[in-house]
């Protein structure tokens, strides 16, 4: 692999700006890399070869004309296929959207472009972002670049896999209950779920609106910080984005953790069946201590109800959000004799089994006789989970632990829905509470599969979280500095 592909996006953009390389050369290299790795990885649903080169030429011309090309000048970026890129197909990895073309750029895509990024393609996901392995995609299978017999994690599996395979420098995913953090952990890249509202969702196809966030995958924490700075902030098109300053995250990254308190839920490590994951995460906690942090014990007594709460709340919101796919407005339409038959046939054929399961679960939870029993109750327990975090954050600045209970499992290994749902046991509580959270590679298991650490901080403490993650990343560099064989 060309050495130019091994640097991170921050450095790549610097080289493009200072004309040590060109956006076109960088983009061509990434596309070549994709050509090499895609037959085995399958991260992309579509690559925009001509469009990417044209965008790169435009950046090079702007630089040639002495214009300011932006902090992501010439950086090839991949976009999860539930986020709109104008004029391109958005499938959500579902058959129901057919060849629906996005009429506009999502705000995040527009902001990336304005910063000089090159949009190279759209990546695979679990259908409508529902899943933990990418196996629920109705279109394609994606494989883990570290071992192609294993899943990349989900739902943003394609976005994690392309960054790991070096066929993109940065990618975007969406995280509703763990869909950025879990695949980042399985693929050995950094994955970030910003605080709820930090990043606009305008142009993200809605799954569960009280939980959804767009966030980046990258190969370094400073690339995540840069992406967040570019994408974050108020967007009049998304009322959940507050008019709150977006700090200059990249310039505030620390190299130590002096004066910081890091909370650890001991039981998560002590009771973890997978000792390799527990040991790698414990070593990373020791590294946090070496950086000057004080480690304190915290408890999250209601977090164990997270999965139950999430599958009521997320399914209820999904059942409502997905009602718009009615064969009238978007994509696929099955001809039928009556309107009701058209709905039934289109939705019956267009949605895959997991999506149907969620719609049924959610519709039931919202139905007149059951609303209080399920949706109402789930909302109350959600508040208890958020209060647990508030209490824990009185004692610490961030919470560290495992991102997933295991490393990437084999394709086809988890066939029942419940075992798939359990993958997100550690990531869901932060989503329910609207926190910011990140997965950082901290080591490998005996089979050479990556292990991720989960770092969580209070809502809008994104800067603090990234700073701590950066310090830890620098400390651990030697132990995680490997490339997947496929790259
Ligand atoms: N795996 C979880 C689910 O299937 C989370 C997905 C997500 O964050 N989009 O719903």
Boltz pocket constraint, residues with backbone or C-beta under 6 A from the ligand:
constraints:
  - pocket:
      binder: B
      contacts: [[A, 128], [A, 129], [A, 130], [A, 131], [A, 132], [A, 154], [A, 155], [A, 174], [A, 175], [A, 176], [A, 177], [A, 178], [A, 179], [A, 180], [A, 207], [A, 314], [A, 420], [A, 421], [A, 424]]
      max_distance: 6.0
